[in-house]
Amino acid sequence: MENKSKKNNISLSIIFAYLKRHYLLSLLALYYFTGIILYVFAKIDILIPCLWYKIFNVKCPGCGLTRAFIHLLSFDFSAAWDANPLIFIVFPLISFLLIRDFVIFVKHNK
């Protein structure tokens, strides 16, 4: 039983070491997910607006990705497609790259 808790502590320490090493990415992800939670549950919008749209009044390819991600969280795939179809490429790609980076980090820090 002690071995299992020790194993869990090691995995948590690796996760915290990874987050510490990538602290800017961690802070950005924390802000992003906090903004999504506030938007979904309290309708408070603190998310960063698209600067390209604000300056030039033209939607960029990334416009709507946050709304599409929110729709994906609620399993509303057609609304996610309507918000921005790139979410079905960007989300799996970013997930894959983050998991791959974490696995490489764990292999090098064992």
MDAnalysis code that builds the backbone (N, CA, C; Angstrom):
import MDAnalysis as mda
import numpy as np

u = mda.Universe.empty(330, n_residues=110, atom_resindex=np.repeat(np.arange(110), 3), trajectory=True)
u.add_TopologyAttr("name", ["N", "CA", "C"] * 110)
u.add_TopologyAttr("resid", np.arange(1, 111))
u.add_TopologyAttr("resname", ["MET", "GLU", "ASN", "LYS", "SER", "LYS", "LYS", "ASN", "ASN", "ILE", "SER", "LEU", "SER", "ILE", "ILE", "PHE", "ALA", "TYR", "LEU", "LYS", "ARG", "HIS", "TYR", "LEU", "LEU", "SER", "LEU", "LEU", "ALA", "LEU", "TYR", "TYR", "PHE", "THR", "GLY", "ILE", "ILE", "LEU", "TYR", "VAL", "PHE", "ALA", "LYS", "ILE", "ASP", "ILE", "LEU", "ILE", "PRO", "CYS", "LEU", "TRP", "TYR", "LYS", "ILE", "PHE", "ASN", "VAL", "LYS", "CYS", "PRO", "GLY", "CYS", "GLY", "LEU", "THR", "ARG", "ALA", "PHE", "ILE", "HIS", "LEU", "LEU", "SER", "PHE", "ASP", "PHE", "SER", "ALA", "ALA", "TRP", "ASP", "ALA", "ASN", "PRO", "LEU", "ILE", "PHE", "ILE", "VAL", "PHE", "PRO", "LEU", "ILE", "SER", "PHE", "LEU", "LEU", "ILE", "ARG", "ASP", "PHE", "VAL", "ILE", "PHE", "VAL", "LYS", "HIS", "ASN", "LYS"])
u.atoms.positions = np.array([
    [0.822, -1.189, 0.000],
    [0.000, 0.000, 0.000],
    [0.869, 1.256, 0.000],
    [1.954, 1.202, 0.752],
    [2.855, 2.351, 0.797],
    [3.514, 2.565, -0.555],
    [3.791, 1.480, -1.271],
    [4.399, 1.567, -2.583],
    [3.489, 2.287, -3.567],
    [2.174, 2.030, -3.475],
    [1.217, 2.671, -4.377],
    [1.164, 4.181, -4.132],
    [1.141, 4.617, -2.870],
    [1.099, 6.054, -2.598],
    [2.406, 6.706, -2.997],
    [3.520, 5.973, -2.846],
    [4.809, 6.513, -3.275],
    [4.827, 6.686, -4.786],
    [4.233, 5.724, -5.507],
    [4.162, 5.812, -6.957],
    [3.302, 7.001, -7.382],
    [2.178, 7.247, -6.702],
    [1.338, 8.396, -7.001],
    [2.073, 9.698, -6.730],
    [2.853, 9.761, -5.648],
    [3.613, 10.962, -5.346],
    [4.669, 11.228, -6.403],
    [5.273, 10.163, -6.917],
    [6.272, 10.345, -7.971],
    [5.605, 10.897, -9.222],
    [4.455, 10.372, -9.591],
    [3.793, 10.877, -10.791],
    [3.339, 12.324, -10.602],
    [2.861, 12.677, -9.418],
    [2.495, 14.071, -9.164],
    [3.718, 14.970, -9.194],
    [4.831, 14.491, -8.678],
    [6.044, 15.316, -8.706],
    [6.525, 15.524, -10.134],
    [6.360, 14.523, -10.987],
    [6.736, 14.683, -12.397],
    [5.820, 15.692, -13.074],
    [4.527, 15.612, -12.770],
    [3.579, 16.563, -13.359],
    [3.906, 17.983, -12.916],
    [4.175, 18.173, -11.622],
    [4.510, 19.519, -11.134],
    [5.831, 20.012, -11.710],
    [6.793, 19.114, -11.903],
    [8.061, 19.508, -12.524],
    [7.831, 19.937, -13.971],
    [6.959, 19.227, -14.676],
    [6.640, 19.595, -16.061],
    [5.961, 20.965, -16.114],
    [4.994, 21.177, -15.212],
    [4.298, 22.464, -15.188],
    [5.244, 23.595, -14.802],
    [6.184, 23.312, -13.909],
    [7.153, 24.326, -13.510],
    [8.093, 24.658, -14.659],
    [8.488, 23.642, -15.402],
    [9.390, 23.885, -16.529],
    [8.704, 24.686, -17.630],
    [7.431, 24.432, -17.842],
    [6.661, 25.149, -18.864],
    [5.684, 26.103, -18.173],
    [6.202, 26.961, -17.325],
    [5.334, 27.801, -16.499],
    [4.527, 28.805, -17.316],
    [5.076, 29.342, -18.394],
    [4.294, 30.291, -19.199],
    [3.113, 29.595, -19.866],
    [3.356, 28.427, -20.416],
    [2.273, 27.651, -21.021],
    [1.246, 27.256, -19.975],
    [1.725, 26.910, -18.775],
    [0.817, 26.536, -17.682],
    [-0.052, 27.707, -17.256],
    [0.540, 28.887, -17.150],
    [-0.234, 30.078, -16.769],
    [-1.250, 30.437, -17.839],
    [-0.861, 30.330, -19.103],
    [-1.782, 30.610, -20.198],
    [-2.939, 29.624, -20.195],
    [-2.641, 28.338, -19.987],
    [-3.698, 27.318, -19.937],
    [-4.617, 27.552, -18.745],
    [-4.055, 27.926, -17.604],
    [-4.868, 28.217, -16.421],
    [-5.809, 29.387, -16.679],
    [-5.290, 30.451, -17.300],
    [-6.128, 31.605, -17.631],
    [-7.228, 31.205, -18.614],
    [-6.864, 30.442, -19.632],
    [-7.803, 30.043, -20.667],
    [-8.934, 29.198, -20.082],
    [-8.585, 28.189, -19.278],
    [-9.618, 27.318, -18.715],
    [-10.446, 28.036, -17.650],
    [-9.837, 28.956, -16.914],
    [-10.603, 29.769, -15.965],
    [-11.607, 30.640, -16.724],
    [-11.164, 31.232, -17.820],
    [-12.064, 32.038, -18.646],
    [-13.200, 31.228, -19.226],
    [-12.915, 30.011, -19.656],
    [-13.964, 29.145, -20.208],
    [-14.961, 28.763, -19.119],
    [-14.472, 28.417, -17.939],
    [-15.369, 28.055, -16.834],
    [-16.248, 29.232, -16.455],
    [-15.665, 30.423, -16.362],
    [-16.461, 31.610, -16.041],
    [-17.496, 31.894, -17.118],
    [-17.118, 31.696, -18.383],
    [-18.044, 31.959, -19.476],
    [-19.190, 30.952, -19.491],
    [-18.869, 29.678, -19.293],
    [-19.888, 28.630, -19.377],
    [-20.874, 28.717, -18.216],
    [-20.357, 28.904, -16.992],
    [-21.229, 28.829, -15.824],
    [-21.790, 30.170, -15.374],
    [-21.074, 31.273, -15.609],
    [-21.540, 32.568, -15.103],
    [-21.752, 33.595, -16.215],
    [-21.488, 33.214, -17.454],
    [-21.616, 34.122, -18.609],
    [-20.754, 35.382, -18.432],
    [-19.587, 35.216, -17.786],
    [-18.617, 36.299, -17.639],
    [-17.534, 36.066, -18.686],
    [-17.350, 37.025, -19.584],
    [-16.404, 36.854, -20.685],
    [-15.124, 37.631, -20.387],
    [-14.068, 36.911, -19.964],
    [-12.771, 37.543, -19.732],
    [-11.748, 37.054, -20.752],
    [-12.199, 36.327, -21.756],
    [-11.285, 35.786, -22.747],
    [-10.770, 36.893, -23.666],
    [-9.576, 36.691, -24.171],
    [-8.920, 37.684, -25.022],
    [-9.629, 37.730, -26.376],
    [-10.026, 38.917, -26.831],
    [-10.665, 38.997, -28.155],
    [-9.616, 38.865, -29.262],
    [-10.073, 38.576, -30.446],
    [-9.177, 38.456, -31.597],
    [-8.678, 39.854, -31.975],
    [-7.374, 40.070, -31.841],
    [-6.805, 41.380, -32.160],
    [-6.886, 41.676, -33.649],
    [-6.739, 40.660, -34.478],
    [-6.830, 40.841, -35.923],
    [-8.214, 41.382, -36.302],
    [-9.263, 40.807, -35.694],
    [-10.622, 41.250, -35.978],
    [-10.858, 42.655, -35.425],
    [-10.320, 42.933, -34.244],
    [-10.511, 44.255, -33.638],
    [-9.831, 45.349, -34.450],
    [-8.664, 45.061, -35.017],
    [-7.915, 46.077, -35.763],
    [-8.420, 46.215, -37.196],
    [-8.578, 45.090, -37.899],
    [-8.888, 45.124, -39.332],
    [-10.335, 44.802, -39.668],
    [-11.131, 44.382, -38.693],
    [-12.527, 44.027, -38.877],
    [-12.714, 42.898, -39.903],
    [-11.734, 41.972, -39.919],
    [-11.771, 40.805, -40.787],
    [-11.475, 39.593, -39.904],
    [-12.288, 38.543, -40.011],
    [-12.075, 37.358, -39.183],
    [-10.864, 36.571, -39.680],
    [-10.038, 36.171, -38.734],
    [-8.864, 35.359, -39.048],
    [-9.250, 33.883, -39.007],
    [-8.368, 32.974, -39.443],
    [-8.699, 31.546, -39.396],
    [-8.929, 31.019, -37.985],
    [-8.407, 31.698, -36.978],
    [-8.571, 31.235, -35.605],
    [-9.813, 31.767, -34.911],
    [-10.513, 32.700, -35.532],
    [-11.708, 33.269, -34.906],
    [-12.754, 32.170, -34.694],
    [-13.238, 32.070, -33.492],
    [-14.269, 31.100, -33.168],
    [-13.740, 29.810, -32.574],
    [-12.414, 29.668, -32.447],
    [-11.874, 28.424, -31.894],
    [-12.264, 28.233, -30.432],
    [-12.303, 29.309, -29.661],
    [-12.694, 29.183, -28.257],
    [-14.161, 28.772, -28.149],
    [-15.015, 29.413, -28.939],
    [-16.426, 29.020, -28.924],
    [-16.597, 27.575, -29.392],
    [-15.825, 27.178, -30.398],
    [-15.891, 25.796, -30.879],
    [-15.423, 24.825, -29.796],
    [-14.383, 25.195, -29.039],
    [-13.908, 24.345, -27.947],
    [-14.965, 24.219, -26.861],
    [-15.653, 25.314, -26.556],
    [-16.731, 25.277, -25.563],
    [-17.848, 24.344, -26.034],
    [-18.166, 24.400, -27.326],
    [-19.186, 23.495, -27.868],
    [-18.720, 22.042, -27.828],
    [-17.424, 21.814, -28.064],
    [-16.906, 20.455, -27.972],
    [-17.012, 19.917, -26.550],
    [-16.781, 20.778, -25.566],
    [-16.901, 20.339, -24.169],
    [-18.314, 19.877, -23.835],
    [-19.307, 20.455, -24.513],
    [-20.688, 20.045, -24.270],
    [-21.179, 19.040, -25.327],
    [-20.237, 18.489, -26.118],
    [-20.526, 17.477, -27.130],
    [-21.516, 17.958, -28.188],
    [-21.501, 19.252, -28.477],
    [-22.337, 19.814, -29.536],
    [-21.450, 20.003, -30.767],
    [-21.256, 18.927, -31.517],
    [-20.296, 18.922, -32.609],
    [-20.721, 19.797, -33.785],
    [-22.015, 19.873, -34.053],
    [-22.453, 20.705, -35.181],
    [-22.256, 22.191, -34.873],
    [-22.500, 22.597, -33.624],
    [-22.254, 23.991, -33.251],
    [-20.754, 24.284, -33.253],
    [-19.938, 23.308, -32.877],
    [-18.487, 23.489, -32.935],
    [-18.034, 23.655, -34.380],
    [-18.612, 22.871, -35.279],
    [-18.281, 23.000, -36.701],
    [-18.696, 24.372, -37.229],
    [-19.880, 24.840, -36.810],
    [-20.351, 26.153, -37.252],
    [-19.482, 27.284, -36.714],
    [-18.964, 27.143, -35.489],
    [-18.123, 28.188, -34.905],
    [-16.781, 28.262, -35.623],
    [-16.139, 27.118, -35.847],
    [-14.888, 27.073, -36.599],
    [-14.532, 25.608, -36.861],
    [-14.576, 25.180, -38.119],
    [-14.288, 23.781, -38.439],
    [-12.851, 23.367, -38.138],
    [-11.936, 24.321, -38.016],
    [-10.544, 23.986, -37.727],
    [-10.364, 23.347, -36.354],
    [-11.361, 23.452, -35.474],
    [-11.242, 22.877, -34.140],
    [-11.015, 21.376, -34.222],
    [-11.535, 20.720, -35.258],
    [-11.390, 19.277, -35.394],
    [-9.994, 18.879, -35.874],
    [-9.188, 19.846, -36.284],
    [-7.781, 19.612, -36.616],
    [-6.892, 20.138, -35.493],
    [-7.186, 21.333, -35.011],
    [-6.329, 22.001, -34.034],
    [-6.353, 21.294, -32.680],
    [-7.525, 20.940, -32.176],
    [-7.619, 20.335, -30.850],
    [-6.891, 18.988, -30.769],
    [-7.123, 18.048, -31.714],
    [-6.361, 16.793, -31.644],
    [-4.851, 17.000, -31.832],
    [-4.474, 17.940, -32.698],
    [-3.060, 18.197, -32.933],
    [-2.377, 18.752, -31.687],
    [-2.989, 19.729, -31.043],
    [-2.412, 20.303, -29.826],
    [-2.386, 19.255, -28.714],
    [-3.435, 18.459, -28.613],
    [-3.451, 17.394, -27.605],
    [-2.317, 16.409, -27.843],
    [-2.126, 15.997, -29.091],
    [-1.051, 15.074, -29.432],
    [0.311, 15.677, -29.102],
    [0.538, 16.929, -29.474],
    [1.833, 17.557, -29.229],
    [2.116, 17.712, -27.738],
    [1.107, 18.061, -26.954],
    [1.308, 18.186, -25.504],
    [1.605, 16.831, -24.866],
    [0.893, 15.802, -25.269],
    [1.135, 14.469, -24.718],
    [2.523, 13.970, -25.119],
    [2.902, 14.181, -26.366],
    [4.229, 13.775, -26.824],
    [5.330, 14.511, -26.065],
    [5.158, 15.814, -25.855],
    [6.141, 16.587, -25.114],
    [6.244, 16.105, -23.671],
    [5.112, 15.779, -23.063],
    [5.118, 15.280, -21.688],
    [5.813, 13.922, -21.601],
    [5.563, 13.039, -22.559],
    [6.208, 11.717, -22.558],
    [7.721, 11.869, -22.716],
    [8.157, 12.743, -23.589],
    [9.591, 12.999, -23.759],
    [10.180, 13.559, -22.473],
    [9.461, 14.462, -21.821],
    [9.918, 15.034, -20.554],
    [10.076, 13.951, -19.496],
    [9.104, 13.049, -19.408],
    [9.169, 11.969, -18.411],
    [10.330, 11.039, -18.710],
    [10.568, 10.699, -19.967],
    [11.683, 9.810, -20.327],
    [13.027, 10.410, -19.969],
    [13.173, 11.713, -20.154],
    [14.447, 12.368, -19.861],
    [14.661, 12.650, -18.379],
    [13.607, 12.624, -17.592],
    [13.718, 12.960, -16.168],
    [13.494, 11.768, -15.236],
    [13.688, 10.576, -15.736],
    [13.535, 9.403, -14.861],
    [14.799, 9.123, -14.129],
])
